[in-house]
Amino acid sequence: MAQPAADSPSDDRQVLRRVRLHDSTLARPTAVHDSEGFGLYDLAIAGGRIAAITPSAPDCPGGSGDLGGRIVLPCFIDCHTHLDKGHIWARRPNPDGSFAGALESVAADREALWTAADVEARMEFALRCAYAHGTRAIRTHLDSAPPQDAVSWPVFEKMRARWAGRIELQAVCLIGIDKVREEDAFAALVARVRAAGGVLGAVTFMEPDIVELLDRVFAAAIDNDLELDFHVDETLEPGAVSLRLIAEAAARHSFERAIMAGHCCSLSSQADDDALHTLDRVAATPISVVSLPMCNLYLQDRRADATTPRRRGVTLVHEMKARGVNVCVASDNTRDPFYAYGDLDMLEVYRMATRILHLDHPVGDWPRAVLANPAAAMGLGRGRGRLAVGEDADFILFKGRGWTELLSRPESGRIVYRGGRPIEAALPDYAELDHLMEQAT
Protein backbone atom coordinates (compact mmCIF):
# COMPACT_ATOMS: atom_id res chain seq x y z
CA MET A 1 0.00 0.00 0.00
CA ALA A 2 1.13 3.53 -0.69
CA GLN A 3 2.60 5.42 2.27
CA PRO A 4 1.65 9.07 2.83
CA ALA A 5 4.44 11.60 2.63
CA ALA A 6 4.99 14.53 4.94
CA ASP A 7 4.08 17.94 3.60
CA SER A 8 6.80 19.87 1.82
CA PRO A 9 7.74 23.35 3.11
CA SER A 10 6.60 24.98 -0.12
CA ASP A 11 3.22 23.32 -0.43
CA ASP A 12 1.45 21.90 2.59
CA ARG A 13 -1.59 20.68 0.67
CA GLN A 14 -1.97 16.94 0.38
CA VAL A 15 -4.74 14.45 -0.25
CA LEU A 16 -5.09 11.06 1.38
CA ARG A 17 -7.02 9.16 -1.26
CA ARG A 18 -9.33 6.23 -0.68
CA VAL A 19 -9.26 6.10 3.09
CA ARG A 20 -12.07 4.60 5.15
CA LEU A 21 -13.90 7.02 7.45
CA HIS A 22 -16.51 5.86 9.92
CA ASP A 23 -19.92 7.47 9.91
CA SER A 24 -19.75 8.05 13.68
CA THR A 25 -16.83 10.46 13.16
CA LEU A 26 -18.46 12.57 10.44
CA ALA A 27 -21.03 15.31 10.81
CA ARG A 28 -22.44 14.66 7.34
CA PRO A 29 -21.51 11.34 5.70
CA THR A 30 -21.73 11.75 1.93
CA ALA A 31 -20.25 8.49 0.61
CA VAL A 32 -21.90 5.10 0.50
CA HIS A 33 -21.12 3.41 3.83
CA ASP A 34 -20.86 -0.34 4.30
CA SER A 35 -22.42 -2.54 6.99
CA GLU A 36 -19.53 -1.71 9.35
CA GLY A 37 -20.17 2.02 9.00
CA PHE A 38 -17.18 2.80 6.75
CA GLY A 39 -17.19 4.84 3.55
CA LEU A 40 -14.36 5.51 1.10
CA TYR A 41 -13.25 9.15 1.06
CA ASP A 42 -10.50 11.43 -0.16
CA LEU A 43 -9.25 13.54 2.75
CA ALA A 44 -7.64 16.83 1.71
CA ILE A 45 -5.39 18.79 4.11
CA ALA A 46 -4.14 22.35 3.80
CA GLY A 47 -2.76 24.83 6.32
CA GLY A 48 -2.90 22.26 9.09
CA ARG A 49 -6.65 21.81 8.71
CA ILE A 50 -9.01 19.50 6.90
CA ALA A 51 -9.73 21.22 3.60
CA ALA A 52 -12.19 18.74 2.10
CA ILE A 53 -13.81 15.36 2.74
CA THR A 54 -15.18 13.97 -0.51
CA PRO A 55 -16.37 10.52 -1.58
CA SER A 56 -13.69 8.64 -3.48
CA ALA A 57 -14.27 8.01 -7.16
CA PRO A 58 -15.37 4.38 -7.44
CA ASP A 59 -13.47 3.60 -10.61
CA CYS A 60 -9.86 4.66 -9.96
CA PRO A 61 -8.19 2.52 -7.28
CA GLY A 62 -4.43 2.29 -7.37
CA GLY A 63 -3.78 5.88 -8.46
CA SER A 64 -1.39 8.37 -6.92
CA GLY A 65 -1.78 8.55 -3.15
CA ASP A 66 -4.23 5.63 -3.04
CA LEU A 67 -4.16 4.24 0.51
CA GLY A 68 -6.22 1.17 -0.29
CA GLY A 69 -9.03 1.70 2.19
CA ARG A 70 -6.95 2.15 5.34
CA ILE A 71 -8.94 3.47 8.29
CA VAL A 72 -8.60 7.06 9.52
CA LEU A 73 -9.95 7.99 12.95
CA PRO A 74 -9.74 11.30 14.81
CA CYS A 75 -7.14 11.53 17.57
CA PHE A 76 -8.31 9.94 20.80
CA ILE A 77 -9.68 11.59 23.94
CA ASP A 78 -8.80 9.87 27.24
CA CYS A 79 -11.10 11.26 29.91
CA HIS A 80 -10.10 9.28 33.01
CA THR A 81 -6.47 8.57 33.92
CA HIS A 82 -4.12 8.73 36.90
CA LEU A 83 -0.90 10.26 35.62
CA ASP A 84 0.39 10.82 39.15
CA LYS A 85 0.25 7.10 39.96
CA GLY A 86 1.50 5.80 36.62
CA HIS A 87 4.54 3.55 36.22
CA ILE A 88 5.30 2.85 39.87
CA TRP A 89 4.73 -0.91 39.50
CA ALA A 90 8.42 -1.84 39.32
CA ARG A 91 9.11 -0.33 42.73
CA ARG A 92 5.71 -0.88 44.37
CA PRO A 93 3.67 -3.79 42.93
CA ASN A 94 0.30 -4.92 44.20
CA PRO A 95 1.02 -7.92 46.42
CA ASP A 96 -2.17 -9.80 45.59
CA GLY A 97 -3.96 -7.89 42.81
CA SER A 98 -6.73 -6.79 45.17
CA PHE A 99 -8.28 -3.36 45.63
CA ALA A 100 -7.06 -3.25 49.23
CA GLY A 101 -3.57 -4.21 48.08
CA ALA A 102 -3.64 -1.38 45.54
CA LEU A 103 -4.67 1.19 48.15
CA GLU A 104 -1.94 0.11 50.57
CA SER A 105 0.80 -0.03 47.93
CA VAL A 106 -0.02 3.37 46.46
CA ALA A 107 -0.23 5.00 49.88
CA ALA A 108 3.18 3.64 50.83
CA ASP A 109 4.75 4.77 47.56
CA ARG A 110 3.16 8.21 47.71
CA GLU A 111 4.31 8.90 51.25
CA ALA A 112 7.86 7.76 50.55
CA LEU A 113 8.62 8.90 47.01
CA TRP A 114 6.13 11.29 45.40
CA THR A 115 8.32 14.35 45.22
CA ALA A 116 7.70 16.94 42.52
CA ALA A 117 10.61 15.55 40.50
CA ASP A 118 9.30 11.99 40.72
CA VAL A 119 5.73 12.88 39.75
CA GLU A 120 6.98 15.03 36.87
CA ALA A 121 9.27 12.30 35.51
CA ARG A 122 6.50 9.71 35.47
CA MET A 123 3.92 12.11 34.03
CA GLU A 124 6.31 13.10 31.24
CA PHE A 125 6.94 9.46 30.32
CA ALA A 126 3.22 8.68 30.30
CA LEU A 127 2.36 11.69 28.14
CA ARG A 128 5.03 10.77 25.61
CA CYS A 129 3.41 7.33 25.34
CA ALA A 130 -0.08 8.76 24.91
CA TYR A 131 1.10 11.28 22.31
CA ALA A 132 2.85 8.61 20.24
CA HIS A 133 -0.29 6.46 20.33
CA GLY A 134 -2.44 9.33 19.03
CA THR A 135 -4.17 10.86 22.05
CA ARG A 136 -5.21 14.52 21.78
CA ALA A 137 -6.57 15.24 25.26
CA ILE A 138 -6.32 13.68 28.71
CA ARG A 139 -8.07 14.23 32.01
CA THR A 140 -6.11 12.99 35.03
CA HIS A 141 -7.13 12.56 38.64
CA LEU A 142 -4.58 13.78 41.20
CA ASP A 143 -4.34 12.39 44.71
CA SER A 144 -5.04 15.57 46.66
CA ALA A 145 -5.08 14.82 50.36
CA PRO A 146 -2.54 17.08 52.09
CA PRO A 147 0.41 17.32 51.78
CA GLN A 148 0.34 15.72 48.30
CA ASP A 149 -1.90 18.41 46.85
CA ALA A 150 0.87 20.98 47.35
CA VAL A 151 3.23 18.77 45.33
CA SER A 152 1.13 17.36 42.50
CA TRP A 153 -0.99 20.36 41.48
CA PRO A 154 1.97 22.65 40.67
CA VAL A 155 3.55 19.77 38.73
CA PHE A 156 0.32 19.32 36.78
CA GLU A 157 0.19 23.03 35.90
CA LYS A 158 3.79 22.85 34.72
CA MET A 159 3.03 19.81 32.55
CA ARG A 160 -0.12 21.39 31.14
CA ALA A 161 1.92 24.37 29.95
CA ARG A 162 4.72 22.18 28.61
CA TRP A 163 2.34 19.98 26.60
CA ALA A 164 0.07 22.74 25.32
CA GLY A 165 -0.53 22.28 21.62
CA ARG A 166 0.19 18.56 21.80
CA ILE A 167 -2.08 17.18 24.53
CA GLU A 168 -4.82 19.20 26.22
CA LEU A 169 -4.60 18.39 29.93
CA GLN A 170 -7.27 18.62 32.60
CA ALA A 171 -7.00 17.64 36.27
CA VAL A 172 -9.44 16.52 38.95
CA CYS A 173 -8.76 16.52 42.68
CA LEU A 174 -9.08 13.05 44.20
CA ILE A 175 -10.04 12.68 47.86
CA GLY A 176 -12.34 10.37 49.74
CA ILE A 177 -15.82 11.78 50.24
CA ASP A 178 -15.23 11.50 54.00
CA LYS A 179 -12.53 14.20 53.75
CA VAL A 180 -15.23 16.74 52.86
CA ARG A 181 -16.11 16.76 56.57
CA GLU A 182 -12.84 18.60 57.22
CA GLU A 183 -14.26 21.98 56.31
CA ASP A 184 -11.10 24.10 56.37
CA ALA A 185 -9.00 21.55 54.46
CA PHE A 186 -11.78 21.05 51.92
CA ALA A 187 -12.18 24.81 51.40
CA ALA A 188 -8.43 25.13 50.84
CA LEU A 189 -8.50 22.32 48.28
CA VAL A 190 -11.44 23.89 46.44
CA ALA A 191 -9.49 27.13 46.24
CA ARG A 192 -6.46 25.30 44.87
CA VAL A 193 -8.56 23.53 42.24
CA ARG A 194 -10.24 26.77 41.20
CA ALA A 195 -6.91 28.62 40.94
CA ALA A 196 -5.51 25.84 38.74
CA GLY A 197 -8.54 25.72 36.46
CA GLY A 198 -9.27 22.18 37.61
CA VAL A 199 -12.30 20.00 38.25
CA LEU A 200 -13.71 19.21 41.69
CA GLY A 201 -13.84 15.51 42.49
CA ALA A 202 -14.14 12.85 45.16
CA VAL A 203 -14.39 9.09 45.64
CA THR A 204 -17.91 8.30 46.80
CA PHE A 205 -18.73 5.43 49.12
CA MET A 206 -21.63 4.76 51.41
CA GLU A 207 -20.84 6.94 54.41
CA PRO A 208 -23.74 7.46 56.83
CA ASP A 209 -23.83 11.17 55.96
CA ILE A 210 -23.10 10.81 52.24
CA VAL A 211 -26.12 12.91 51.22
CA GLU A 212 -24.91 15.83 53.33
CA LEU A 213 -21.34 15.39 52.04
CA LEU A 214 -22.54 15.43 48.43
CA ASP A 215 -24.52 18.59 49.14
CA ARG A 216 -21.31 20.23 50.36
CA VAL A 217 -19.46 19.19 47.21
CA PHE A 218 -22.22 20.45 44.93
CA ALA A 219 -22.47 23.72 46.87
CA ALA A 220 -18.71 24.25 46.57
CA ALA A 221 -18.86 23.56 42.84
CA ILE A 222 -21.70 26.04 42.36
CA ASP A 223 -20.04 28.74 44.48
CA ASN A 224 -16.74 28.36 42.60
CA ASP A 225 -18.10 27.67 39.10
CA LEU A 226 -16.48 24.22 38.93
CA GLU A 227 -17.35 21.05 37.08
CA LEU A 228 -17.57 17.74 38.97
CA ASP A 229 -15.95 14.34 38.46
CA PHE A 230 -16.53 11.43 40.85
CA HIS A 231 -15.15 7.93 41.33
CA VAL A 232 -18.44 6.11 41.88
CA ASP A 233 -19.36 2.73 43.38
CA GLU A 234 -16.15 0.95 42.40
CA THR A 235 -17.34 -2.20 44.11
CA LEU A 236 -19.59 -5.18 43.45
CA GLU A 237 -21.64 -4.58 46.61
CA PRO A 238 -25.26 -4.02 45.48
CA GLY A 239 -25.84 -1.63 48.38
CA ALA A 240 -23.45 0.91 46.86
CA VAL A 241 -25.89 3.41 45.36
CA SER A 242 -23.95 6.66 45.33
CA LEU A 243 -24.56 7.09 41.58
CA ARG A 244 -28.26 7.46 42.34
CA LEU A 245 -27.46 9.86 45.17
CA ILE A 246 -25.26 11.96 42.89
CA ALA A 247 -28.05 12.15 40.32
CA GLU A 248 -30.50 13.18 43.04
CA ALA A 249 -28.07 15.82 44.30
CA ALA A 250 -27.65 17.18 40.78
CA ALA A 251 -31.41 17.54 40.47
CA ARG A 252 -31.77 18.97 43.98
CA HIS A 253 -29.18 21.66 43.27
CA SER A 254 -30.35 22.26 39.67
CA PHE A 255 -26.72 21.69 38.70
CA GLU A 256 -26.11 22.55 35.05
CA ARG A 257 -22.33 22.17 34.65
CA ALA A 258 -20.78 18.93 33.48
CA ILE A 259 -20.55 15.95 35.82
CA MET A 260 -18.49 12.83 35.17
CA ALA A 261 -19.11 9.56 36.99
CA GLY A 262 -16.46 6.86 36.67
CA HIS A 263 -16.67 3.09 37.24
CA CYS A 264 -20.26 2.57 38.55
CA CYS A 265 -19.49 -1.15 38.96
CA SER A 266 -22.14 -1.93 41.57
CA LEU A 267 -24.91 -1.50 39.00
CA SER A 268 -23.93 -4.91 37.61
CA SER A 269 -24.77 -6.52 40.97
CA GLN A 270 -28.09 -4.81 41.56
CA ALA A 271 -31.56 -6.02 40.70
CA ASP A 272 -32.65 -4.76 37.28
CA ASP A 273 -35.43 -2.57 38.65
CA ASP A 274 -33.05 -0.82 41.05
CA ALA A 275 -30.27 -0.33 38.50
CA LEU A 276 -32.58 0.94 35.78
CA HIS A 277 -34.32 3.30 38.20
CA THR A 278 -30.90 4.83 38.92
CA LEU A 279 -30.16 5.17 35.21
CA ASP A 280 -33.47 6.92 34.61
CA ARG A 281 -32.41 9.50 37.19
CA VAL A 282 -28.94 9.83 35.68
CA ALA A 283 -30.45 10.44 32.24
CA ALA A 284 -32.29 13.48 33.58
CA THR A 285 -29.01 15.17 34.64
CA PRO A 286 -25.81 16.40 32.92
CA ILE A 287 -23.95 13.28 34.13
CA SER A 288 -21.64 11.49 31.70
CA VAL A 289 -20.46 8.01 32.66
CA VAL A 290 -17.00 6.64 31.91
CA SER A 291 -16.41 2.91 32.06
CA LEU A 292 -12.87 1.72 32.82
CA PRO A 293 -13.13 -1.89 31.65
CA MET A 294 -9.46 -2.90 31.82
CA CYS A 295 -8.81 -1.75 35.39
CA ASN A 296 -12.15 -3.02 36.67
CA LEU A 297 -11.58 -6.40 35.04
CA TYR A 298 -8.22 -6.54 36.84
CA LEU A 299 -9.50 -5.64 40.31
CA GLN A 300 -13.10 -6.78 40.60
CA ASP A 301 -13.96 -10.21 42.01
CA ARG A 302 -10.30 -11.10 42.43
CA ARG A 303 -10.08 -14.12 44.73
CA ALA A 304 -7.42 -15.40 47.07
CA ASP A 305 -8.64 -19.01 47.13
CA ALA A 306 -7.54 -20.10 43.63
CA THR A 307 -11.07 -19.88 42.25
CA THR A 308 -12.08 -18.21 39.00
CA PRO A 309 -13.68 -14.73 39.05
CA ARG A 310 -17.32 -14.76 38.04
CA ARG A 311 -18.45 -11.13 38.31
CA ARG A 312 -16.43 -8.82 36.11
CA GLY A 313 -17.53 -5.41 37.33
CA VAL A 314 -18.43 -3.74 34.04
CA THR A 315 -21.15 -1.16 34.22
CA LEU A 316 -24.38 -1.02 32.23
CA VAL A 317 -23.21 0.97 29.23
CA HIS A 318 -25.84 -0.32 26.80
CA GLU A 319 -28.70 0.55 29.14
CA MET A 320 -27.15 3.98 29.72
CA LYS A 321 -26.78 4.67 26.04
CA ALA A 322 -30.38 3.62 25.41
CA ARG A 323 -31.45 6.35 27.84
CA GLY A 324 -29.36 9.02 26.16
CA VAL A 325 -26.57 9.10 28.76
CA ASN A 326 -23.23 10.24 27.35
CA VAL A 327 -21.07 7.10 27.71
CA CYS A 328 -17.27 7.04 27.45
CA VAL A 329 -14.50 4.50 27.98
CA ALA A 330 -10.99 5.41 29.13
CA SER A 331 -7.61 4.09 30.25
CA ASP A 332 -7.70 4.60 34.02
CA ASN A 333 -4.51 3.41 35.74
CA THR A 334 -1.27 2.48 33.97
CA ARG A 335 1.38 0.13 35.37
CA ASP A 336 0.60 0.87 38.98
CA PRO A 337 -0.94 -1.21 41.81
CA PHE A 338 -4.48 -0.56 40.55
CA TYR A 339 -3.67 -1.96 37.08
CA ALA A 340 -0.39 -3.69 36.32
CA TYR A 341 -0.56 -3.11 32.56
CA GLY A 342 -1.50 -0.51 29.96
CA ASP A 343 0.29 2.23 28.02
CA LEU A 344 -2.30 5.00 27.60
CA ASP A 345 -3.09 3.54 24.18
CA MET A 346 -6.72 4.31 23.50
CA LEU A 347 -6.83 1.86 20.63
CA GLU A 348 -6.07 -0.87 23.15
CA VAL A 349 -8.76 0.53 25.43
CA TYR A 350 -11.34 0.51 22.64
CA ARG A 351 -10.26 -2.97 21.53
CA MET A 352 -10.67 -4.34 25.05
CA ALA A 353 -13.92 -2.44 25.61
CA THR A 354 -15.33 -3.91 22.42
CA ARG A 355 -14.63 -7.43 23.66
CA ILE A 356 -15.56 -6.92 27.31
CA LEU A 357 -18.65 -4.72 26.83
CA HIS A 358 -19.77 -6.15 23.45
CA LEU A 359 -19.56 -2.88 21.55
CA ASP A 360 -20.13 -4.70 18.27
CA HIS A 361 -22.74 -6.54 16.19
CA PRO A 362 -23.52 -3.80 15.41
CA VAL A 363 -20.69 -1.36 16.12
CA GLY A 364 -23.08 1.50 15.51
CA ASP A 365 -21.69 4.74 16.90
CA TRP A 366 -19.73 3.17 19.78
CA PRO A 367 -16.42 4.64 18.47
CA ARG A 368 -17.70 7.94 19.83
CA ALA A 369 -17.02 6.52 23.32
CA VAL A 370 -13.30 7.27 22.82
CA LEU A 371 -13.78 10.29 20.55
CA ALA A 372 -16.68 12.76 20.51
CA ASN A 373 -18.34 11.59 23.75
CA PRO A 374 -15.35 12.23 26.06
CA ALA A 375 -14.63 15.44 24.15
CA ALA A 376 -18.13 16.61 25.03
CA ALA A 377 -17.83 15.43 28.63
CA MET A 378 -14.57 17.37 29.01
CA GLY A 379 -15.95 20.49 27.31
CA LEU A 380 -13.18 20.51 24.73
CA GLY A 381 -12.99 22.90 21.84
CA ARG A 382 -15.02 22.63 18.69
CA GLY A 383 -14.10 19.71 16.44
CA ARG A 384 -12.38 17.44 18.98
CA GLY A 385 -13.11 13.78 18.45
CA ARG A 386 -14.50 14.14 14.94
CA LEU A 387 -13.48 14.82 11.35
CA ALA A 388 -14.89 17.95 9.76
CA VAL A 389 -13.88 20.47 7.12
CA GLY A 390 -12.16 23.45 8.68
CA GLU A 391 -11.09 21.61 11.82
CA ASP A 392 -7.54 20.74 12.83
CA ALA A 393 -6.12 17.85 10.81
CA ASP A 394 -5.49 15.73 13.91
CA PHE A 395 -6.10 12.09 13.09
CA ILE A 396 -4.57 8.61 12.95
CA LEU A 397 -3.96 6.58 9.80
CA PHE A 398 -4.12 2.86 10.56
CA LYS A 399 -3.25 -0.16 8.46
CA GLY A 400 -6.52 -1.95 9.20
CA ARG A 401 -9.28 -1.68 6.62
CA GLY A 402 -12.18 -2.89 8.78
CA TRP A 403 -12.99 -3.45 12.42
CA THR A 404 -11.63 -6.99 12.67
CA GLU A 405 -8.34 -5.92 11.06
CA LEU A 406 -8.08 -2.79 13.20
CA LEU A 407 -8.89 -4.53 16.48
CA SER A 408 -6.92 -7.73 15.92
CA ARG A 409 -3.42 -6.23 15.90
CA PRO A 410 -1.65 -3.61 18.04
CA GLU A 411 -1.36 -1.32 14.98
CA SER A 412 2.18 -0.37 15.93
CA GLY A 413 2.63 1.02 12.42
CA ARG A 414 -0.10 3.64 12.80
CA ILE A 415 0.74 7.15 11.61
CA VAL A 416 -0.41 10.00 13.85
CA TYR A 417 -1.13 13.32 12.14
CA ARG A 418 -1.17 16.56 14.08
CA GLY A 419 -1.87 19.78 12.26
CA GLY A 420 -1.80 17.87 8.97
CA ARG A 421 1.71 16.46 9.42
CA PRO A 422 2.84 13.01 10.57
CA ILE A 423 4.47 13.37 13.96
CA GLU A 424 7.90 12.03 14.72
CA ALA A 425 7.30 10.42 18.11
CA ALA A 426 8.54 6.99 19.07
CA LEU A 427 7.43 5.23 22.22
CA PRO A 428 9.96 5.88 25.00
CA ASP A 429 11.89 2.89 26.30
CA TYR A 430 11.22 1.68 29.84
CA ALA A 431 14.95 1.90 30.53
CA GLU A 432 14.65 5.64 30.00
CA LEU A 433 11.96 5.74 32.68
CA ASP A 434 14.30 3.91 35.06
CA HIS A 435 16.89 6.62 34.52
CA LEU A 436 14.38 9.44 35.03
CA MET A 437 13.09 7.93 38.26
CA GLU A 438 16.62 7.38 39.55
CA GLN A 439 17.40 11.04 38.90
CA ALA A 440 14.20 12.09 40.64
CA THR A 441 15.05 10.18 43.82
HELIX and SHEET records of a PDB file:
HELIX    1   1 ASP A   23  THR A   25  5                                   3    
HELIX    2   2 PHE A   99  LEU A  113  1                                  15    
HELIX    3   3 ALA A  116  HIS A  133  1                                  18    
HELIX    4   4 ASP A  149  ARG A  162  1                                  14    
HELIX    5   5 ILE A  177  ARG A  181  5                                   5    
HELIX    6   6 GLU A  183  ALA A  195  1                                  13    
HELIX    7   7 ILE A  210  ASN A  224  1                                  15    
HELIX    8   8 SER A  242  ARG A  252  1                                  11    
HELIX    9   9 CYS A  265  SER A  269  5                                   5    
HELIX   10  10 ASP A  272  ALA A  283  1                                  12    
HELIX   11  11 PRO A  293  LEU A  299  1                                   7    
HELIX   12  12 VAL A  317  ALA A  322  1                                   6    
HELIX   13  13 MET A  346  LEU A  357  1                                  12    
HELIX   14  14 TRP A  366  VAL A  370  5                                   5    
HELIX   15  15 ALA A  372  ALA A  377  1                                   6    
HELIX   16  16 TRP A  403  LEU A  406  1                                   4    
HELIX   17  17 TYR A  430  ALA A  440  1                                  11    
SHEET    1   A 7 ARG A  49  PRO A  55  0                                        
SHEET    2   A 7 PHE A  38  ALA A  46 -1                                        
SHEET    3   A 7 GLN A  14  HIS A  22 -1                                        
SHEET    4   A 7 ILE A  71  PRO A  74  1                                        
SHEET    5   A 7 PHE A 395  LEU A 397 -1                                        
SHEET    6   A 7 ILE A 415  ARG A 418 -1                                        
SHEET    7   A 7 ARG A 421  PRO A 422 -1                                        
SHEET    1   B 3 PHE A  76  THR A  81  0                                        
SHEET    2   B 3 THR A 135  ASP A 143  1                                        
SHEET    3   B 3 GLU A 168  LEU A 174  1                                        
SHEET    1   C 5 LEU A 200  THR A 204  0                                        
SHEET    2   C 5 LEU A 228  VAL A 232  1                                        
SHEET    3   C 5 ILE A 259  HIS A 263  1                                        
SHEET    4   C 5 ILE A 287  SER A 291  1                                        
SHEET    5   C 5 ASN A 326  VAL A 329  1                                        
END                                                                             
